[in-house]
Amino acid sequence: MLDAPDPPIGAATRSAPSGHLRAQLWMICACCLGRLKDMSWSPVSTLPRRTHTDHVEPEPGSLAEYFDSWYADMAGSPVKDAIQRRHLGLPPHLLSTSLLGWEGIAEATSALRLSAGSTLVDLACGRGGYGLEIAARTGARLAGVDFSAEAVRQAREQAPRLGVAAEFCVGDLAATGLHADSANAVLCVDAIHFAPQPDAAYREIARILTSGGRAVLTCWEPLARGDERLPERLRRVDLRGGLTAAGFAGIEVCDRPGWRASERAMWGGSRRARPR
Protein backbone atom coordinates (compact mmCIF):
# COMPACT_ATOMS: atom_id res chain seq x y z
CA MET A 1 0.00 0.00 0.00
CA LEU A 2 2.94 2.30 0.53
CA ASP A 3 4.18 2.03 -2.99
CA ALA A 4 1.85 4.60 -4.46
CA PRO A 5 0.97 8.25 -4.31
CA ASP A 6 -2.47 6.94 -3.64
CA PRO A 7 -3.46 6.46 -0.06
CA PRO A 8 -1.31 9.03 1.60
CA ILE A 9 0.61 10.24 -1.39
CA GLY A 10 -1.86 11.63 -3.79
CA ALA A 11 -4.92 12.22 -1.72
CA ALA A 12 -4.13 15.02 0.57
CA THR A 13 -6.98 16.90 2.18
CA ARG A 14 -7.74 19.33 4.92
CA SER A 15 -10.85 18.94 6.97
CA ALA A 16 -13.70 20.89 5.46
CA PRO A 17 -15.24 23.73 7.45
CA SER A 18 -18.31 22.76 9.49
CA GLY A 19 -20.62 24.12 6.83
CA HIS A 20 -19.59 21.23 4.59
CA LEU A 21 -20.68 18.53 7.04
CA ARG A 22 -23.50 17.33 4.83
CA ALA A 23 -21.15 17.08 1.88
CA GLN A 24 -18.73 14.95 3.84
CA LEU A 25 -21.41 12.35 4.46
CA TRP A 26 -21.47 11.64 0.75
CA MET A 27 -17.75 11.20 0.31
CA ILE A 28 -15.24 8.43 0.71
CA CYS A 29 -12.53 9.13 3.25
CA ALA A 30 -9.60 8.06 1.09
CA CYS A 31 -6.04 7.42 2.12
CA CYS A 32 -3.41 7.56 -0.62
CA LEU A 33 0.17 6.39 -0.61
CA GLY A 34 2.50 6.89 -3.50
CA ARG A 35 6.04 6.57 -4.67
CA LEU A 36 7.66 8.72 -7.31
CA LYS A 37 8.83 6.70 -10.27
CA ASP A 38 12.52 5.84 -10.23
CA MET A 39 13.80 7.34 -13.45
CA SER A 40 16.63 9.42 -14.79
CA TRP A 41 14.28 12.27 -15.62
CA SER A 42 11.42 13.92 -13.77
CA PRO A 43 8.09 14.93 -15.32
CA VAL A 44 8.53 18.28 -13.62
CA SER A 45 12.27 18.66 -14.05
CA THR A 46 11.84 21.68 -16.30
CA LEU A 47 10.27 23.72 -13.52
CA PRO A 48 12.61 26.32 -12.01
CA ARG A 49 14.01 25.67 -8.57
CA ARG A 50 12.50 27.85 -5.89
CA THR A 51 14.30 29.04 -2.81
CA HIS A 52 12.87 28.47 0.66
CA THR A 53 10.94 31.62 1.51
CA ASP A 54 9.78 32.89 4.87
CA HIS A 55 6.64 34.71 3.92
CA VAL A 56 4.17 34.96 1.09
CA GLU A 57 1.61 37.76 1.21
CA PRO A 58 -1.95 36.50 0.63
CA GLU A 59 -4.21 38.53 -1.60
CA PRO A 60 -6.92 40.54 0.20
CA GLY A 61 -10.01 38.48 0.80
CA SER A 62 -8.20 35.27 -0.09
CA LEU A 63 -8.78 31.82 1.38
CA ALA A 64 -5.53 32.28 3.28
CA GLU A 65 -7.00 35.23 5.15
CA TYR A 66 -10.07 33.19 6.00
CA PHE A 67 -7.86 30.48 7.51
CA ASP A 68 -5.79 33.09 9.35
CA SER A 69 -8.96 34.01 11.21
CA TRP A 70 -9.93 30.36 11.65
CA TYR A 71 -6.60 29.43 13.23
CA ALA A 72 -6.63 32.51 15.45
CA ASP A 73 -10.04 31.46 16.76
CA MET A 74 -8.71 27.95 17.41
CA ALA A 75 -6.09 29.28 19.79
CA GLY A 76 -8.84 30.41 22.16
CA SER A 77 -11.13 27.38 21.76
CA PRO A 78 -10.21 24.63 24.25
CA VAL A 79 -13.63 23.01 23.78
CA LYS A 80 -12.94 22.39 20.10
CA ASP A 81 -9.63 20.69 20.83
CA ALA A 82 -11.17 18.62 23.62
CA ILE A 83 -13.89 17.32 21.31
CA GLN A 84 -11.35 16.40 18.63
CA ARG A 85 -9.07 14.65 21.11
CA ARG A 86 -11.95 12.59 22.47
CA HIS A 87 -13.26 11.39 19.12
CA LEU A 88 -9.97 11.09 17.23
CA GLY A 89 -7.99 9.58 20.11
CA LEU A 90 -5.37 12.33 20.08
CA PRO A 91 -3.07 13.30 22.97
CA PRO A 92 -3.20 16.85 24.43
CA HIS A 93 0.11 17.89 22.86
CA LEU A 94 -1.05 17.26 19.29
CA LEU A 95 -2.65 20.39 17.84
CA SER A 96 -4.77 18.96 15.05
CA THR A 97 -6.43 21.06 12.40
CA SER A 98 -7.92 18.18 10.43
CA LEU A 99 -9.62 14.85 11.04
CA LEU A 100 -6.80 12.31 11.03
CA GLY A 101 -7.01 10.19 14.17
CA TRP A 102 -4.37 8.39 16.22
CA GLU A 103 -4.64 5.15 14.23
CA GLY A 104 -4.47 7.09 10.98
CA ILE A 105 -1.28 8.81 12.12
CA ALA A 106 0.30 5.42 12.79
CA GLU A 107 -0.72 4.21 9.33
CA ALA A 108 0.65 7.32 7.66
CA THR A 109 3.91 7.05 9.60
CA SER A 110 4.38 3.46 8.50
CA ALA A 111 3.56 4.32 4.88
CA LEU A 112 6.05 7.18 4.70
CA ARG A 113 8.94 4.88 5.69
CA LEU A 114 11.00 7.69 7.17
CA SER A 115 14.35 7.15 8.85
CA ALA A 116 16.31 9.32 11.25
CA GLY A 117 17.79 12.31 9.46
CA SER A 118 15.50 12.08 6.43
CA THR A 119 13.35 15.04 5.46
CA LEU A 120 9.57 15.16 5.79
CA VAL A 121 7.53 17.98 4.27
CA ASP A 122 4.14 18.53 5.89
CA LEU A 123 2.19 20.29 3.15
CA ALA A 124 -0.75 22.39 4.38
CA CYS A 125 0.62 21.72 7.86
CA GLY A 126 -1.77 23.93 9.80
CA ARG A 127 -0.62 24.19 13.40
CA GLY A 128 1.97 21.51 12.71
CA GLY A 129 0.49 18.77 14.87
CA TYR A 130 0.66 15.83 12.48
CA GLY A 131 4.08 16.57 11.05
CA LEU A 132 5.57 17.20 14.48
CA GLU A 133 4.20 13.91 15.79
CA ILE A 134 5.57 11.90 12.88
CA ALA A 135 8.94 13.66 13.05
CA ALA A 136 9.17 12.88 16.77
CA ARG A 137 8.40 9.21 16.12
CA THR A 138 10.88 8.78 13.28
CA GLY A 139 13.69 11.26 13.95
CA ALA A 140 13.07 12.91 10.58
CA ARG A 141 13.73 16.58 9.92
CA LEU A 142 10.46 18.47 9.44
CA ALA A 143 9.61 21.30 7.07
CA GLY A 144 6.03 22.53 7.31
CA VAL A 145 4.31 24.70 4.71
CA ASP A 146 0.93 26.41 4.96
CA PHE A 147 -0.68 29.38 3.25
CA SER A 148 -1.92 30.73 6.60
CA ALA A 149 0.64 32.94 8.32
CA GLU A 150 -1.26 32.47 11.59
CA ALA A 151 -1.05 28.68 11.35
CA VAL A 152 2.68 28.92 10.67
CA ARG A 153 3.12 31.20 13.69
CA GLN A 154 1.40 28.70 15.98
CA ALA A 155 3.37 25.78 14.54
CA ARG A 156 6.65 27.61 15.15
CA GLU A 157 5.68 28.15 18.79
CA GLN A 158 4.65 24.51 19.29
CA ALA A 159 7.79 22.86 17.89
CA PRO A 160 10.18 23.91 20.71
CA ARG A 161 7.60 22.94 23.33
CA LEU A 162 7.79 19.40 21.98
CA GLY A 163 11.55 19.45 21.50
CA VAL A 164 11.26 18.78 17.76
CA ALA A 165 13.61 20.45 15.29
CA ALA A 166 11.38 21.88 12.60
CA GLU A 167 11.11 24.76 10.19
CA PHE A 168 7.81 26.28 9.08
CA CYS A 169 7.16 28.75 6.30
CA VAL A 170 4.27 30.33 4.44
CA GLY A 171 3.73 28.82 1.01
CA ASP A 172 1.10 27.49 -1.35
CA LEU A 173 0.07 23.96 -2.27
CA ALA A 174 1.34 24.57 -5.79
CA ALA A 175 4.28 26.84 -4.83
CA THR A 176 5.89 25.68 -1.60
CA GLY A 177 9.06 27.73 -1.96
CA LEU A 178 11.12 24.57 -1.32
CA HIS A 179 14.01 23.31 -3.46
CA ALA A 180 13.42 20.53 -5.95
CA ASP A 181 14.39 17.03 -4.76
CA SER A 182 14.58 18.26 -1.17
CA ALA A 183 12.13 15.87 0.55
CA ASN A 184 12.23 12.15 1.19
CA ALA A 185 8.51 12.14 1.98
CA VAL A 186 5.50 14.44 1.79
CA LEU A 187 2.46 14.41 4.06
CA CYS A 188 -0.72 16.26 3.09
CA VAL A 189 -3.72 15.85 5.38
CA ASP A 190 -7.20 16.88 4.22
CA ALA A 191 -6.02 19.74 2.01
CA ILE A 192 -5.38 18.86 -1.63
CA HIS A 193 -8.87 19.97 -2.65
CA PHE A 194 -8.10 23.54 -1.59
CA ALA A 195 -5.64 23.97 -4.46
CA PRO A 196 -7.19 26.23 -7.15
CA GLN A 197 -5.34 24.11 -9.73
CA PRO A 198 -5.06 20.58 -8.28
CA ASP A 199 -2.79 19.35 -11.09
CA ALA A 200 -0.25 22.02 -10.16
CA ALA A 201 -0.34 20.87 -6.53
CA TYR A 202 0.33 17.25 -7.50
CA ARG A 203 3.22 18.38 -9.70
CA GLU A 204 4.65 20.42 -6.83
CA ILE A 205 4.64 17.36 -4.59
CA ALA A 206 6.53 15.46 -7.29
CA ARG A 207 8.96 18.35 -7.78
CA ILE A 208 10.06 18.56 -4.15
CA LEU A 209 10.34 14.79 -3.68
CA THR A 210 13.54 12.92 -4.36
CA SER A 211 13.41 10.06 -6.86
CA GLY A 212 11.68 7.15 -5.14
CA GLY A 213 10.26 9.50 -2.49
CA ARG A 214 6.92 8.71 -0.90
CA ALA A 215 3.82 10.80 -0.29
CA VAL A 216 0.81 10.25 1.96
CA LEU A 217 -2.38 12.21 1.44
CA THR A 218 -5.75 11.94 3.10
CA CYS A 219 -8.90 13.31 1.53
CA TRP A 220 -12.53 12.87 0.66
CA GLU A 221 -13.46 11.63 -2.78
CA PRO A 222 -16.98 11.95 -4.22
CA LEU A 223 -19.04 8.83 -4.67
CA ALA A 224 -20.48 10.49 -7.78
CA ARG A 225 -18.52 13.31 -9.41
CA GLY A 226 -21.68 14.89 -10.75
CA ASP A 227 -23.33 15.16 -7.31
CA GLU A 228 -24.17 18.86 -7.12
CA ARG A 229 -24.81 18.63 -3.38
CA LEU A 230 -21.04 18.74 -2.99
CA PRO A 231 -18.87 21.84 -3.35
CA GLU A 232 -17.15 22.01 -6.72
CA ARG A 233 -13.69 21.68 -5.20
CA LEU A 234 -14.67 18.31 -3.70
CA ARG A 235 -16.40 17.02 -6.82
CA ARG A 236 -13.14 17.36 -8.75
CA VAL A 237 -10.95 15.38 -6.31
CA ASP A 238 -9.27 12.53 -8.19
CA LEU A 239 -6.32 11.26 -6.20
CA ARG A 240 -5.33 8.48 -8.53
CA GLY A 241 -5.62 10.60 -11.65
CA GLY A 242 -3.73 13.54 -10.17
CA LEU A 243 -0.88 11.43 -8.83
CA THR A 244 -0.56 9.40 -12.00
CA ALA A 245 -0.38 12.51 -14.16
CA ALA A 246 2.34 13.91 -11.86
CA GLY A 247 4.53 10.84 -12.40
CA PHE A 248 3.80 8.70 -9.34
CA ALA A 249 3.72 4.91 -9.39
CA GLY A 250 2.44 2.21 -7.03
CA ILE A 251 -0.67 4.24 -6.29
CA GLU A 252 -3.27 2.85 -3.92
CA VAL A 253 -6.44 4.63 -2.86
CA CYS A 254 -8.20 3.10 0.14
CA ASP A 255 -11.52 3.82 1.77
CA ARG A 256 -11.41 4.22 5.55
CA PRO A 257 -15.01 3.88 6.86
CA GLY A 258 -13.79 3.98 10.46
CA TRP A 259 -12.30 7.44 9.95
CA ARG A 260 -15.59 8.68 8.54
CA ALA A 261 -17.49 7.22 11.49
CA SER A 262 -15.21 9.05 13.93
CA GLU A 263 -15.72 12.25 11.97
CA ARG A 264 -19.50 11.96 12.14
CA ALA A 265 -19.36 11.24 15.87
CA MET A 266 -17.16 14.29 16.37
CA TRP A 267 -19.57 16.61 14.57
CA GLY A 268 -22.43 15.17 16.62
CA GLY A 269 -20.47 15.78 19.81
CA SER A 270 -19.75 19.36 18.81
CA ARG A 271 -23.45 20.05 18.28
CA ARG A 272 -24.29 18.64 21.72
CA ALA A 273 -21.53 20.72 23.33
CA ARG A 274 -22.75 23.94 21.73
CA PRO A 275 -24.28 26.37 24.27
CA ARG A 276 -28.03 26.76 23.90
C-alpha positions as CSV (number, residue, x, y, z in Angstrom):
1,M,0.0,0.0,0.0
2,L,2.9,2.3,0.5
3,D,4.2,2.0,-3.0
4,A,1.9,4.6,-4.5
5,P,1.0,8.2,-4.3
6,D,-2.5,6.9,-3.6
7,P,-3.5,6.5,-0.1
8,P,-1.3,9.0,1.6
9,I,0.6,10.2,-1.4
10,G,-1.9,11.6,-3.8
11,A,-4.9,12.2,-1.7
12,A,-4.1,15.0,0.6
13,T,-7.0,16.9,2.2
14,R,-7.7,19.3,4.9
15,S,-10.8,18.9,7.0
16,A,-13.7,20.9,5.5
17,P,-15.2,23.7,7.5
18,S,-18.3,22.8,9.5
19,G,-20.6,24.1,6.8
20,H,-19.6,21.2,4.6
21,L,-20.7,18.5,7.0
22,R,-23.5,17.3,4.8
23,A,-21.1,17.1,1.9
24,Q,-18.7,14.9,3.8
25,L,-21.4,12.4,4.5
26,W,-21.5,11.6,0.7
27,M,-17.8,11.2,0.3
28,I,-15.2,8.4,0.7
29,C,-12.5,9.1,3.2
30,A,-9.6,8.1,1.1
31,C,-6.0,7.4,2.1
32,C,-3.4,7.6,-0.6
33,L,0.2,6.4,-0.6
34,G,2.5,6.9,-3.5
35,R,6.0,6.6,-4.7
36,L,7.7,8.7,-7.3
37,K,8.8,6.7,-10.3
38,D,12.5,5.8,-10.2
39,M,13.8,7.3,-13.4
40,S,16.6,9.4,-14.8
41,W,14.3,12.3,-15.6
42,S,11.4,13.9,-13.8
43,P,8.1,14.9,-15.3
44,V,8.5,18.3,-13.6
45,S,12.3,18.7,-14.1
46,T,11.8,21.7,-16.3
47,L,10.3,23.7,-13.5
48,P,12.6,26.3,-12.0
49,R,14.0,25.7,-8.6
50,R,12.5,27.8,-5.9
51,T,14.3,29.0,-2.8
52,H,12.9,28.5,0.7
53,T,10.9,31.6,1.5
54,D,9.8,32.9,4.9
55,H,6.6,34.7,3.9
56,V,4.2,35.0,1.1
57,E,1.6,37.8,1.2
58,P,-2.0,36.5,0.6
59,E,-4.2,38.5,-1.6
60,P,-6.9,40.5,0.2
61,G,-10.0,38.5,0.8
62,S,-8.2,35.3,-0.1
63,L,-8.8,31.8,1.4
64,A,-5.5,32.3,3.3
65,E,-7.0,35.2,5.1
66,Y,-10.1,33.2,6.0
67,F,-7.9,30.5,7.5
68,D,-5.8,33.1,9.4
69,S,-9.0,34.0,11.2
70,W,-9.9,30.4,11.7
71,Y,-6.6,29.4,13.2
72,A,-6.6,32.5,15.5
73,D,-10.0,31.5,16.8
74,M,-8.7,27.9,17.4
75,A,-6.1,29.3,19.8
76,G,-8.8,30.4,22.2
77,S,-11.1,27.4,21.8
78,P,-10.2,24.6,24.2
79,V,-13.6,23.0,23.8
80,K,-12.9,22.4,20.1
81,D,-9.6,20.7,20.8
82,A,-11.2,18.6,23.6
83,I,-13.9,17.3,21.3
84,Q,-11.3,16.4,18.6
85,R,-9.1,14.6,21.1
86,R,-12.0,12.6,22.5
87,H,-13.3,11.4,19.1
88,L,-10.0,11.1,17.2
89,G,-8.0,9.6,20.1
90,L,-5.4,12.3,20.1
91,P,-3.1,13.3,23.0
92,P,-3.2,16.8,24.4
93,H,0.1,17.9,22.9
94,L,-1.1,17.3,19.3
95,L,-2.6,20.4,17.8
96,S,-4.8,19.0,15.1
97,T,-6.4,21.1,12.4
98,S,-7.9,18.2,10.4
99,L,-9.6,14.9,11.0
100,L,-6.8,12.3,11.0
101,G,-7.0,10.2,14.2
102,W,-4.4,8.4,16.2
103,E,-4.6,5.1,14.2
104,G,-4.5,7.1,11.0
105,I,-1.3,8.8,12.1
106,A,0.3,5.4,12.8
107,E,-0.7,4.2,9.3
108,A,0.7,7.3,7.7
109,T,3.9,7.1,9.6
110,S,4.4,3.5,8.5
111,A,3.6,4.3,4.9
112,L,6.1,7.2,4.7
113,R,8.9,4.9,5.7
114,L,11.0,7.7,7.2
115,S,14.3,7.2,8.8
116,A,16.3,9.3,11.2
117,G,17.8,12.3,9.5
118,S,15.5,12.1,6.4
119,T,13.3,15.0,5.5
120,L,9.6,15.2,5.8
121,V,7.5,18.0,4.3
122,D,4.1,18.5,5.9
123,L,2.2,20.3,3.1
124,A,-0.7,22.4,4.4
125,C,0.6,21.7,7.9
126,G,-1.8,23.9,9.8
127,R,-0.6,24.2,13.4
128,G,2.0,21.5,12.7
129,G,0.5,18.8,14.9
130,Y,0.7,15.8,12.5
131,G,4.1,16.6,11.1
132,L,5.6,17.2,14.5
133,E,4.2,13.9,15.8
134,I,5.6,11.9,12.9
135,A,8.9,13.7,13.0
136,A,9.2,12.9,16.8
137,R,8.4,9.2,16.1
138,T,10.9,8.8,13.3
139,G,13.7,11.3,13.9
140,A,13.1,12.9,10.6
141,R,13.7,16.6,9.9
142,L,10.5,18.5,9.4
143,A,9.6,21.3,7.1
144,G,6.0,22.5,7.3
145,V,4.3,24.7,4.7
146,D,0.9,26.4,5.0
147,F,-0.7,29.4,3.2
148,S,-1.9,30.7,6.6
149,A,0.6,32.9,8.3
150,E,-1.3,32.5,11.6
151,A,-1.0,28.7,11.3
152,V,2.7,28.9,10.7
153,R,3.1,31.2,13.7
154,Q,1.4,28.7,16.0
155,A,3.4,25.8,14.5
156,R,6.7,27.6,15.2
157,E,5.7,28.1,18.8
158,Q,4.7,24.5,19.3
159,A,7.8,22.9,17.9
160,P,10.2,23.9,20.7
161,R,7.6,22.9,23.3
162,L,7.8,19.4,22.0
163,G,11.5,19.5,21.5
164,V,11.3,18.8,17.8
165,A,13.6,20.4,15.3
166,A,11.4,21.9,12.6
167,E,11.1,24.8,10.2
168,F,7.8,26.3,9.1
169,C,7.2,28.7,6.3
170,V,4.3,30.3,4.4
171,G,3.7,28.8,1.0
172,D,1.1,27.5,-1.4
173,L,0.1,24.0,-2.3
174,A,1.3,24.6,-5.8
175,A,4.3,26.8,-4.8
176,T,5.9,25.7,-1.6
177,G,9.1,27.7,-2.0
178,L,11.1,24.6,-1.3
179,H,14.0,23.3,-3.5
180,A,13.4,20.5,-6.0
181,D,14.4,17.0,-4.8
182,S,14.6,18.3,-1.2
183,A,12.1,15.9,0.5
184,N,12.2,12.1,1.2
185,A,8.5,12.1,2.0
186,V,5.5,14.4,1.8
187,L,2.5,14.4,4.1
188,C,-0.7,16.3,3.1
189,V,-3.7,15.8,5.4
190,D,-7.2,16.9,4.2
191,A,-6.0,19.7,2.0
192,I,-5.4,18.9,-1.6
193,H,-8.9,20.0,-2.6
194,F,-8.1,23.5,-1.6
195,A,-5.6,24.0,-4.5
196,P,-7.2,26.2,-7.1
197,Q,-5.3,24.1,-9.7
198,P,-5.1,20.6,-8.3
199,D,-2.8,19.3,-11.1
200,A,-0.3,22.0,-10.2
201,A,-0.3,20.9,-6.5
202,Y,0.3,17.2,-7.5
203,R,3.2,18.4,-9.7
204,E,4.6,20.4,-6.8
205,I,4.6,17.4,-4.6
206,A,6.5,15.5,-7.3
207,R,9.0,18.4,-7.8
208,I,10.1,18.6,-4.1
209,L,10.3,14.8,-3.7
210,T,13.5,12.9,-4.4
211,S,13.4,10.1,-6.9
212,G,11.7,7.2,-5.1
213,G,10.3,9.5,-2.5
214,R,6.9,8.7,-0.9
215,A,3.8,10.8,-0.3
216,V,0.8,10.2,2.0
217,L,-2.4,12.2,1.4
218,T,-5.8,11.9,3.1
219,C,-8.9,13.3,1.5
220,W,-12.5,12.9,0.7
221,E,-13.5,11.6,-2.8
222,P,-17.0,12.0,-4.2
223,L,-19.0,8.8,-4.7
224,A,-20.5,10.5,-7.8
225,R,-18.5,13.3,-9.4
226,G,-21.7,14.9,-10.7
227,D,-23.3,15.2,-7.3
228,E,-24.2,18.9,-7.1
229,R,-24.8,18.6,-3.4
230,L,-21.0,18.7,-3.0
231,P,-18.9,21.8,-3.4
232,E,-17.2,22.0,-6.7
233,R,-13.7,21.7,-5.2
234,L,-14.7,18.3,-3.7
235,R,-16.4,17.0,-6.8
236,R,-13.1,17.4,-8.8
237,V,-11.0,15.4,-6.3
238,D,-9.3,12.5,-8.2
239,L,-6.3,11.3,-6.2
240,R,-5.3,8.5,-8.5
241,G,-5.6,10.6,-11.7
242,G,-3.7,13.5,-10.2
243,L,-0.9,11.4,-8.8
244,T,-0.6,9.4,-12.0
245,A,-0.4,12.5,-14.2
246,A,2.3,13.9,-11.9
247,G,4.5,10.8,-12.4
248,F,3.8,8.7,-9.3
249,A,3.7,4.9,-9.4
250,G,2.4,2.2,-7.0
251,I,-0.7,4.2,-6.3
252,E,-3.3,2.8,-3.9
253,V,-6.4,4.6,-2.9
254,C,-8.2,3.1,0.1
255,D,-11.5,3.8,1.8
256,R,-11.4,4.2,5.6
257,P,-15.0,3.9,6.9
258,G,-13.8,4.0,10.5
259,W,-12.3,7.4,9.9
260,R,-15.6,8.7,8.5
261,A,-17.5,7.2,11.5
262,S,-15.2,9.1,13.9
263,E,-15.7,12.3,12.0
264,R,-19.5,12.0,12.1
265,A,-19.4,11.2,15.9
266,M,-17.2,14.3,16.4
267,W,-19.6,16.6,14.6
268,G,-22.4,15.2,16.6
269,G,-20.5,15.8,19.8
270,S,-19.7,19.4,18.8
271,R,-23.4,20.0,18.3
272,R,-24.3,18.6,21.7
273,A,-21.5,20.7,23.3
274,R,-22.7,23.9,21.7
275,P,-24.3,26.4,24.3
276,R,-28.0,26.8,23.9
